[in-house]
Amino acid sequence: MMSELGNAVEVEVDGPVTWLTLNRPERLNALDDRLLNELGDRLDDSAKTDARVVVIRGAGRAFCAGYDIAPDSSEVGYAAERSPVEDRDRLLGNIELFTRIWRHPQPVIASVHGHCVAGGAQLASLCDITIVAEDANIMTSPALALGGGYLSPLWVHRVGGQRAKLMSMDAGRRITGSTAAEWGWAADAVPAAELHDYVRRTAHSIARTAGSLLRLKKEAVNRAVELDGLLTYARIGAETDALLHMTPEVKHTQSRIKDIGLKAAIAEFNADFEAQFGSVRGAR
């Protein structure tokens, strides 16, 4: 297995399989502009090779903790002042990157372990096949009002309207990898210790088929799925999230994150609710 280290994405060539590893483990592979741009570049590079399958995974303890919204993040998009249209365009730019995964000429597998939150779940949702560790922690949004409309419509396509509403409306709602497979969000769930080997075997088994045939098979299935509105759902999420970012509640949350940090803002959000209405701990 040959490898090439990049700034934010590690590339490994394993015969007919290319592994792209999100490589910000100190941030649980949270998505910033640099990582997103580099991921797009590495996908473009892979498309020019004879690889037959691409696997996207995360380094360290997580697949991806979502968009990097910490106060010291290099990701400039979250709290920057923008008009609603500018914000929508920024969000649609991320959708366009993930759509490139969906339309990549080589099948793309997401190998999900640890935390898979918000933007990380968005990324995995537009891969061709998602395989998860049984104990993976999958969430559509953090445990406070950050927006949360970005991913919700996309989940309608994957798990149905009721479950999408549950994951969207109950801030901090999470499911395990086992549940994600039962719901149909993931293709399969395996014990965490077996995830890498299982994904590798699956990728190499798929790679037995010629690349040209895999491309045609992928395009045929994609067309059928797109007729059901997948990419429209994804774009609706960007437009909804841009609107949510204009609300006083989300603006307040953005301000508190900048003032006291993400973890403290989450704790404050939950404490404020419990002071008014009592604890909901143990309800889910």
C-alpha positions in Angstrom: 0.0 0.0 0.0 1.5 3.3 -1.1 0.6 6.5 0.7 0.9 10.3 0.1 0.4 12.8 2.9 -1.5 16.0 2.3 -2.3 18.9 4.6 -5.8 17.9 5.5 -6.4 14.7 3.5 -4.2 11.6 3.5 -4.2 9.6 0.2 -3.4 5.9 0.2 -3.3 3.7 -3.0 -4.2 0.2 -2.2 -4.2 -1.6 -5.5 -7.5 -0.7 -7.3 -8.7 1.2 -4.2 -7.9 4.8 -3.2 -8.3 5.7 0.5 -9.0 9.3 1.3 -8.6 10.0 5.0 -9.9 13.2 6.6 -6.8 14.2 8.5 -7.7 16.7 11.3 -7.9 14.2 14.2 -7.2 17.0 16.8 -10.5 18.5 15.6 -12.3 15.2 15.1 -11.9 15.9 11.4 -14.3 18.9 11.5 -14.7 20.4 8.0 -13.0 23.7 7.4 -12.4 25.4 4.0 -8.9 23.9 3.7 -10.1 20.4 4.2 -13.1 20.8 1.9 -10.9 22.2 -0.9 -8.3 19.5 -0.5 -10.9 16.8 -0.5 -12.2 18.2 -3.8 -8.7 18.2 -5.2 -8.0 14.6 -4.1 -11.2 13.4 -5.7 -10.2 15.1 -9.0 -6.8 13.4 -8.8 -8.4 10.0 -8.2 -10.7 10.4 -11.2 -7.6 10.7 -13.4 -6.2 7.3 -12.2 -7.1 3.7 -12.8 -8.5 3.3 -9.3 -11.9 1.5 -9.4 -13.2 2.4 -5.9 -12.6 5.3 -3.5 -13.1 5.0 0.3 -13.5 8.1 2.5 -12.7 7.7 6.2 -11.6 9.8 9.2 -8.4 9.7 11.1 -8.4 9.3 14.9 -11.5 9.0 17.0 -14.1 10.2 14.5 -15.3 10.1 10.9 -16.2 13.8 11.0 -17.6 16.1 13.7 -19.3 18.4 11.2 -18.4 21.9 10.1 -15.7 23.5 12.3 -17.5 26.2 14.2 -15.1 26.6 17.1 -14.1 30.3 17.8 -10.5 29.7 16.7 -11.5 27.8 13.6 -10.0 28.7 10.2 -13.4 28.0 8.7 -14.6 31.6 8.0 -18.1 30.8 7.0 -20.1 30.1 10.1 -20.2 33.4 12.0 -19.2 35.8 9.2 -21.6 38.5 8.3 -23.4 37.8 5.1 -26.6 38.5 3.4 -29.1 35.6 3.2 -28.2 35.1 -0.5 -24.5 35.2 0.2 -25.0 32.7 3.0 -27.1 30.4 0.8 -24.5 30.5 -2.0 -21.8 29.5 0.5 -23.9 26.6 1.7 -24.7 25.5 -1.8 -21.0 25.5 -2.5 -20.6 22.7 0.0 -23.5 20.9 -1.5 -21.8 21.1 -4.9 -18.6 19.5 -3.5 -20.6 16.7 -2.0 -22.5 16.3 -5.3 -19.1 15.8 -7.0 -18.8 12.7 -4.7 -22.2 11.5 -5.8 -21.3 12.0 -9.5 -17.6 10.8 -9.1 -16.8 8.3 -11.9 -15.6 5.8 -9.3 -17.9 4.3 -6.6 -17.3 6.1 -3.3 -17.7 4.3 0.1 -17.9 6.1 3.4 -16.3 4.2 6.2 -17.9 5.7 9.4 -16.6 5.3 12.9 -16.9 7.4 16.1 -18.7 10.7 15.7 -20.5 11.5 12.4 -22.2 14.8 13.0 -24.1 17.3 10.9 -21.8 18.1 7.9 -20.1 14.7 8.4 -23.4 13.0 8.0 -24.1 15.2 5.0 -20.9 14.1 3.4 -21.6 10.4 4.1 -25.2 10.7 2.8 -23.9 11.6 -0.7 -21.4 8.7 -0.9 -22.6 5.7 -2.9 -22.3 3.2 0.0 -22.1 4.0 3.7 -20.7 1.4 6.0 -20.7 2.2 9.7 -19.3 0.9 13.0 -22.1 -0.5 15.1 -21.2 1.9 17.9 -20.8 5.0 15.7 -22.5 8.2 17.0 -24.6 9.8 14.2 -26.3 13.2 14.6 -27.9 15.7 12.2 -27.2 18.7 14.4 -25.4 19.6 17.7 -27.3 20.0 20.9 -28.3 23.6 20.4 -29.9 26.0 18.0 -27.2 26.4 15.3 -29.6 26.3 12.3 -30.0 22.6 11.6 -32.0 22.9 8.3 -29.0 22.0 6.2 -29.1 18.3 6.5 -32.8 17.6 7.4 -34.3 17.4 3.9 -31.5 15.1 2.7 -32.4 12.7 5.5 -36.0 12.6 4.2 -34.6 10.8 1.2 -32.6 8.4 3.3 -34.9 7.5 6.2 -38.3 9.0 5.6 -40.1 12.0 6.8 -40.9 11.0 10.4 -37.4 10.0 11.2 -36.0 13.0 9.5 -38.2 15.2 11.6 -37.2 13.4 14.8 -33.5 13.9 14.0 -34.0 17.5 13.0 -36.4 18.8 15.6 -34.9 17.1 18.7 -31.6 18.9 19.0 -28.8 16.6 19.8 -30.8 13.4 18.9 -28.3 10.7 18.0 -28.5 7.2 16.6 -26.0 4.4 16.7 -24.5 2.8 13.6 -26.6 -0.2 14.1 -29.8 1.9 14.1 -28.6 3.8 11.0 -28.3 0.5 9.1 -31.8 -0.6 10.4 -33.2 2.7 9.2 -31.5 2.5 5.8 -29.2 5.4 6.2 -26.3 3.1 6.0 -25.9 0.0 3.9 -24.4 -2.1 6.7 -23.1 -1.9 10.3 -20.3 -4.1 11.7 -18.4 -4.2 15.0 -15.9 -1.2 15.2 -12.9 -3.5 15.4 -13.9 -5.1 12.1 -14.8 -1.9 10.2 -11.5 -1.4 8.4 -11.1 -5.0 7.2 -14.8 -5.2 6.3 -14.7 -2.0 4.2 -11.4 -3.1 2.6 -12.8 -6.5 1.6 -16.0 -4.8 0.3 -14.0 -2.2 -1.7 -11.7 -4.9 -3.3 -14.7 -7.1 -4.1 -16.4 -4.3 -5.9 -13.1 -3.5 -7.7 -13.2 -6.9 -9.3 -15.6 -5.4 -11.8 -14.1 -3.2 -14.6 -14.0 0.5 -13.9 -16.1 1.3 -17.0 -18.8 -1.1 -15.9 -18.8 0.3 -12.4 -19.2 3.8 -13.8 -22.2 2.8 -15.9 -23.8 0.9 -13.0 -23.4 3.8 -10.7 -24.8 6.3 -13.2 -27.9 4.1 -13.8 -28.7 3.9 -10.1 -27.9 7.6 -9.6 -30.4 8.5 -12.3 -33.1 6.5 -10.6 -32.4 8.1 -7.2 -32.2 11.6 -8.7 -35.7 11.1 -10.2 -36.9 10.8 -6.6 -35.4 14.2 -5.9 -32.2 13.5 -3.9 -30.2 16.5 -5.1 -33.2 18.8 -4.9 -33.5 17.8 -1.2 -29.9 18.7 -0.7 -30.3 22.1 -2.2 -33.5 22.8 -0.2 -31.4 22.2 3.0 -28.9 24.9 2.0 -31.8 27.4 1.4 -33.5 26.5 4.7 -30.3 26.8 6.7 -29.5 30.2 5.2 -32.9 31.4 6.4 -32.5 29.9 9.8 -29.1 31.7 10.2 -31.0 35.0 10.0 -33.2 34.2 13.1 -32.5 35.9 16.4 -32.1 32.5 18.1 -29.3 31.3 15.9 -27.6 34.7 15.9 -27.6 34.6 19.7 -26.1 31.1 19.6 -23.4 32.2 17.2 -22.6 35.1 19.5 -22.3 32.9 22.6 -20.0 30.4 20.7 -17.7 33.3 19.9 -17.8 34.6 23.5 -17.5 31.4 25.6 -16.7 28.6 23.2 -18.8 25.7 21.7 -18.9 23.3 24.7 -19.9 26.1 27.1 -22.5 27.4 24.7 -24.0 23.9 24.5 -24.1 23.6 28.3 -25.7 27.0 28.6 -28.3 26.2 26.0 -29.3 23.0 27.9 -29.1 24.7 31.3 -31.4 27.5 30.2 -34.0 25.1 29.0 -33.8 23.0 32.2 -34.1 26.1 34.4 -37.4 26.9 32.6 -39.0 23.5 32.0 -37.0 20.9 34.0 -34.6 18.2 32.8 -35.3 16.0 29.8 -32.3 13.8 30.5 -33.0 10.1 29.9 -35.8 10.9 27.5 -33.8 9.6 24.6 
